[in-house]
Amino acid sequence: MAKKAKKKKHDEHIDESWLVPYADILTLLLAVFIILFASSSVDQEKLERMSAVFNQVFDGGTGFLEQPAPIESPNAESDKTPQQAQNSAYLKDQKELAEIKDSVDNFIAVNEMEGQFATAMTDEGLLVTIRDTIMFDPGKAAIKPEYIPIAKELAGVLVSDPARNIVITGHTDNVPVGPNFSSNLELSLMRASNFYMVLLNSNSKLKSENFSAKGYGENRAIAPNDTPEGRAKNRRVEVLIQPLVTEDGTAAKQAK
């Protein structure tokens, strides 16, 4: 009698599809453990930033590694509009004037001359005011010998690159001038001219084409002349360091 052929048992196929979600679950658990660990050792701000990153990743958003890095254009300066370029030139020039003011203020402080010198930023430029009593005897235009070294030191502070035009003006009170001069106007002009020459001869980097001297006598008083204090304020020499760029970005017209 013929034997029936035995049916061979086929190996059963093991379904491994569960491994994929299992791996995802492990990944999520790992992320949770990282967050829990981080929360115990970082501050709240860092935790919130980390939470935002994970939310972005798991919600299908753009990861932080995919964000483009902020790279400044190599032509950023040339990309500026004409108005921006003008504003930039003006602000740069004002900053340089402010640095010169700081240098003059330091010069004043070192020489302990706060009562005789003053500085101010004006629409016309940096104005340095010097009381005439520190440099001149009454009715005279020659600088006192003991103050020539101070004037020479100031000359070094006035050096700039590029060179700026500097206008020196003399002013007096309304008291009639002595026999040495025909008028207060002449006296003020001679004082400005003498101070101008001391500055110019003190530093070879200062050029005559950048300097001018003027005298106004009593015509531009800054205080009433009816008191000794007012007259003292009016007797002064002013040094105006002019800007190179106007507020609209154009080259400044240099006063002569």
Secondary structure, DSSP 8 states (H G I E B T S, - for coil): ----------------TTHHHHHHHHHHHHHHHHHHHHHTTS-HHHHHHHHHHHHHHHTT---GGGS------TTTTTTS-HHHHHHHHHHHHHHHHHHHHHHHHHHHHHTT-TTTEEEEEETTEEEEEEEGGGTB-TT--SB-GGGHHHHHHHHHHT--SS---EEEEEE--SS---TT-S-HHHHHHHHHHHHHHHHHHH-TTS-GGGEEEEE-TTTT-SS-TTSHHHHHHHSEEEEEE--SB-TTSSB-----
